[in-house]
Every structure is written in C-alpha cells, then in structure tokens.
Amino acid sequence: MDTTPPANGLTLGLDTFGDLTSDDAGRPLTQAQTIRNLVDQGVLADQVGVDYFGIGEHHTEIFPLSAGDVVLAAIASRTSRIRLGSAVTVISSDDPVRVFQRYATLDALSNGRAEVILGRGSSTESFPLFGYDLRDYEELFEEKVNLFAELRKEGPVTWSGSTRPALDGLEVYPHTESGSLSTWIGVGGNPESVVRAARYGFSLMLAIIGGSPQRFAPFAGLFREALARFGFPEQPVGVHCPGHVAATDEQAREEFWPFYLEILSSVAAERGFRVPTRASFDHEVGPDGALHVGSPETVARKIADTLKALDATRFDLKYGMGGLSHPKLMTNIELYGTRVAPLVRDMLA
C-alpha cells in the first residue's frame, strides 16, 4: 500500500472544521449527524483521489469538532490511500504529550498516513475551557511547540518549562514506524511563527482566509531563509484557503454566499472581522481574494495561481460553510477530486 505523498511533490487536499450542516430543506442537522456525515466525506475524498483530508479543532456549537483525531481514526478504518491529519490542532491549550500520542496512534491505524498541523488557533474558546489564561498566549505556544519538537524525536525526553510538569528522561509511546511524525506549523500572518517552524525543521502551512494570497509571499521567503540559517533542508510550504466548488461559477457563488454572510456576521465582533457585503464577497472570489469559489475550471486556475505566487507545493481547500447541505458538500468533494485536482496538475506540469 502506497501511503507516501505524491511523487511530483504537489499535494492537493481538503480541510474542514466540521461546520454544522443542514438538510436539503435548510433544517439544521444534529451535531452527531454532522460528525457521521464527515466520515462519509473523508471516505469519498479518498475514493476520488484527494491527497489529504484535514479536520480543524474547534469547540463551538457551529463547529463541534473538538476531537477531530477520533473522526480521523474512523476515516482511516475505511480508507487506504489518503493522508489524514489536523487542519489545526490548538497546541497552546492541549498537552503536547497527549497530542503526540493521539496522532502517533492515528499513524499506526492508518499505516503511516497521519500528519499534524500545530497552531495557536485563531479562535480562543479552548483556553477558558481547559483553564488557560489568554495572557499566557505567547508563552503557551512557544513552550508547547518546543516540547512537541522533542517528542517528535521519539527518544527519552528531558524537558522543563512553566506551562506543564517537567519530563526527566521519559519516553512517550507509541512510536511511529517511520520514526518521525509529519508535523507542520499553521501560520495566519505572524512572522515569529514562520521562524519558529523553521527553527524546529517543521513544514509551513499558510492559512489565508482573506485578502490577496500574494501578500504571503514574504512569509514563504522568510521560511526558506530561516531553514537555511538553522541548518535544515528545504521543507514544504502549503496554503490553506476557504472555498466551494459547484458546476458553474454562478451556482457556486449563490450556494456559498448566504452561509458565508451568516457565519462571518455571527463571529465578526469576536474575531475582529468586518461584516461582509456582496461587493466584498465578489472581490474575495475574484483574482485578488482568498476565496476559491466557482466552477472546477475557475477554482483550479486560482489554486494554480496561488501556488505559483507563493512557490508552494501544497494546497488545502477549506470546504464547507455552516448551513450548506451534506449533498452539496459531497458534490464539492467529488468535483475537487475528479476535476479540480487534475486541472491544477496539468496547469503546473
């Protein structure tokens, strides 16, 4: 069984936050049904040739995926090829030892297909939930990433810090069969996090949810310079952007826009977003925005342009938006795997 990334180095994946979905009549599904549907979506992604399927950690009513690794394990049991991992794991409010153990276990269940993307989390609901103080935001991330880097070496760990009990020559199990768990740092615009990823020899995932993706090109350059300075070989740079694929541009926009407006309006004050207008949405869908919404041809062209602009070798489409129906998400996945991905590969050949 081949579980290695594509030979040409180009990885085209899908990410989800497990957005609460609706039925075709617009009635919200239960959180439990949304999670069960998510397993079917991951299985379909494998069947249609998608390279990676990621689940992002959230702890809210509309994003009820607080234990994404459990869902990924269910997907692993029904797939054989697709790589599986987090779209982000909020390492700052978790225990790095448990994170490593969970994803090393997923790696075993999936025959070496697991990855983890570590991040601060752009939403902070997990901090009070697990008893952390937001005033320690920077220290928590720095220390816990440092500990995870030690755990990833899969040998005796001696470590001390202020955010969790020290480890004195302890080994953490299970070990991976490859000897190293594939690890990325997710960055939303913080140059210190870019340098941190390079310091530990991790891969870099750029989370671009608004504005021109081209403005992130300096981060990709900074990452490569920092890797060389720290003595590491070149590591992959990936891009995560939201989007939606349908048969035509008009259909994709009309399906996505009402739910995009509803969700962003609900979190605008908390997250510091402006409430979108139809004009701002159309701009984001256009060539200078972060939304990859449209027909397979339109989305493929924009993905190819984004990858070329950032000299990146991986693109993960964050599909779905709270309220979209499960059938529409399944169509999105099928189109992405069978039409978007082949077009992108041809464009970048």
N, C-alpha and C positions, 0 to 999 in steps of 0.2 A: 504494500500500500504506500503510495507516494504522498507524504504529508509536508513536503518542502514547499517554500514559496515558489511562484512561477520562475522558470529558468531565465526569462528575459529581464527579471528584476522588477517588472511592473505589477503592482498589486492593486486590484480594484475590489473594494469591499463595501459593506453596508453596515451602518450603525443605527441603533435605536435606543431611545430612553424608555421604551415600553409605554409610550403615550396611550392613555386610556382611549379606547376606540368605541365606535358606535355601530349599530346595525344599519342596514340599508335604509331604514325609515328614520334614522337620526337619533334613535334611542340609545343612550349610553349603555355599554356592556358593563358587567361587573369587573372589578379588578381581577378576580380569579379567572374569568373567561378571557380577559385581555392577555393574561400571562400564558394560558393554554394556547391561545392563538399565536403567541410569539414563538412558541416551539415549532408550530407548523411553518411559520415564516422562515425560521432558520433552516428547517429541513428543505424547503423549496429553494432557498438561496444556494444550498449545496447542489441540488439537482440541476439548476440552471447555470452552474459554472461560476458563481461568485467566489472570489478568493478568500474573503474574510467576513465574519459576522461578529459584530461587537455590541455589547449591551452596556449602557452607561448607568452608573449608580445614582439614584435619586430616592427621596424619602417623602414624597408628597402624594396627595390624593390623585392628581392627574398624571403623575409619573411614579407608579407604585413598584418600581423595580429596585427594591432595597437589597435583594440577594440575587444579583444577576448571575453569579457563578453557579448557583443551583440550576437556573434555567439553562445556562450553557452546558451543564452536565447532561441535562435531559436531551438537548440537541445533539450532543456528542454521541449519545447512545443510538441515535437514528441516522447518523451521517458517517462518511468515511474519508472525505477529502478536504472539506472547507476548514480553514483555520478559525479558531474561536477565542474570544477574549473580551476584555472590557473596552467600552468606548471611553470610559474613565472610571477609575477606582479612586475614591477620595481618601488617599493615604493619610492625610492630616488628621482625620477623625477615626482612623482604624488602627489596628495593631499590625505593624508590618510582619510580624511572625505569622499571624493568622492569615494575612493576605497571601504571603508566600505559600503557606501550607494549602490553602484553598486552590490556588492556581497551579501548584505542583500536582495536586490531586486531579484537577481537570486535565492537566497534561498527560497524566497516566491513563485516565479514562478515554481520552481522545487519541491515544497513540502518538503523542508528541505534537499536537496541533494547537496548544494553548499559548496565548500571549496575554500580557497585562499592560495597560496604559495607566500610569500613575499621574494624578493631578491634584490640584488644590480644591477643585470644584468651584464653578462659577456661582453656584447657589450654596447657601451655608446652613441649610436645615439640619444637617447631620451633626453640627457642632453642639448645640444645646441638647440634642437627642442623646448624645454619648458623653455629655458632661465636660465638653471642652470650651475654653474661653476664646472668643474671637480675637482678643488682644494678643493671644499667642499664635496667631495665624501663620506668621513667617517662621517662627521657631519650630512649630509643629511640623511643617512641611520639610524644612531643612533637615531636622534630626531624623525624621522617619524615612525620608528618601535615603539618607546616609546609612541607616540600619538595613534597609532593603538591599542596598548595594552589597553589603557584607553578607547577607543571607543568600544572595544570588550566587556567591562563590561556592556554596554547598559544602562547606567545611566547618570546623569548630569556629564559633563566633564569640569574640570578646568585644563588648561594646558597652558604653555608658553614656548617658545623657540625662536630661531633666524631664523628658516627656513620658518615659516609661521605665520600669525596672531594668537594671543592667543585666547583661549576659556575660558569663565568665566561662569561656571555653566550651560552650554548649553547641551541639549540632541540632539542626531543625529538619524534621522529616515530614513528608517523603522527599527524597532526592528525585530529580528528573533523570530520565535515561540519557538525555543529550548532555547533561552536566551544566546546563545554563538555561534558565527560563527567559524567553524572548521578552524584553522589557522596553517600554517607551515612556517618555515624559510628555504629557499633554500640555501645550502652552497656548494661552489665549492672547498674548501680547506683552509678556513680561520678559525682558532680555536676561534678567538674572536666572530665570528658569531655563532659558536656552543654554546658558553657560553651565548650569547645574547638570543638565542632561549630558553635555559633552564631558564634564568632569568625571562622570561615572561610566562613560562609554555606552550610554543608553541611546536608543533611536529617538528621533524627534517627531512629534505629531503636532502640527499647527492647526488649532481649532479656530476656524474663520467663520463667524456667524453673521457678519455684517461688513459692508464696505468692500472695497476692491481687494481681492486676494493678492494683487501685485504689491500692495504695501507691506506684505510679509516677506518679501524677497530679502530684505536686510537680515531678518532673523535666520533664514536658511544660510546666508553667507556667514553670519556670526557663528553659527553652529559648526560649520566646517572649519573655520579658522580656529575655534576653541578646541575641537577634536585634535587637530594637528598640534596645538600648543600643549595639550595634555598627553600627547603621545599615543593616541588611539587611531586605529584605521578608520576609514570613512564609514559612516553609519547611514541607514536610510533616513530620508525626510519624507513625511507623509502629510496629507492635508485632509481635514475633516470639514465638510460644509453641508448645510441643510439643502434639501431639495425634494422634488417629486416628479415622477415620470408617468406620462399618460400617452395616449395615441397621438394627440396633437398638442401644439403649444397652447391653444385656447382651452382645451379640456383640462390640461394640467394646471393652468393658472386658475381657472374657475373652481376646480376641485380644492385647490390648496389655499387660496386667498381667504375665504371666510374663517377657516380654522386658524390660520396664521394670525389674522387680526384678533380673534378671540383670545388665543393663548398669550400673544405678546401684550395685549391690553391688560390681561389679568396679572402679569408679572412686571409691567413697566415700572411702577413706582418702586417696587422692591429691588429690582435689578438695575435701575438707572437707565432703562430704555425709554425712547420716545414711543408713544402710541403710533403705530404705522398708519399711513394713509395709502390709498390706492396708488397714488403717484410714487410714493417712496417704495412701495412693493414692486411696482413695474420697473423702477430703477434697479432694485436689488436683483430682479430677474434678468435684467439686461447684462451686457458685456462687462460693465464696471461694478457689478454687485456680487454678493456672496451666494445668493440663492440659485441653485441649479434646478430650475423648474422648466419643464417643457416636454417636447417630443423626444424620442430617443436620439434623433439627429442633433437637435438643439443642445440637449444635455451632454452628449458625447463631445460635441465641439467645444463646449465651455470647459468640460473637465480637461480635455487635451490642452487648451489654452492655459488653464490654471497650473497644470503640471509643468508645462514648458516655462511659464513665468517664474516659478519657484525652483526649477530644476529638481523637482520631487519625483519619486518613483512609486508613490502610493497615494491613492485617493479613496477615502471612505465617504460615501453619501449618507448623511443622517436623514433617513427616510421617515415618513410619517409625521403627523401633527394631530394632537388631541382632537378627537371627533371624527377623523377620517374612518371609513369603514374597513373592516378586515378584508373584504374582497378587493377594494381599491389598493390596499397595501400589497396584497398578493400580486395584483397586476403590475404594480410598480416594481416589485422584486423580479418578476418574470421578464419584464421589458429591460430592466437593468442588466440582468444576466445574459439574455439571449440577443439583445440588440445594442444596448449602450456599450457594454464592455468590448464586444468585437470591433465596434466602430472606433473606440478610443485606441485600441491596439493597432488598428490599421493606420490611424492618423499619426501615431507616434513611432511607427515602424521605420 
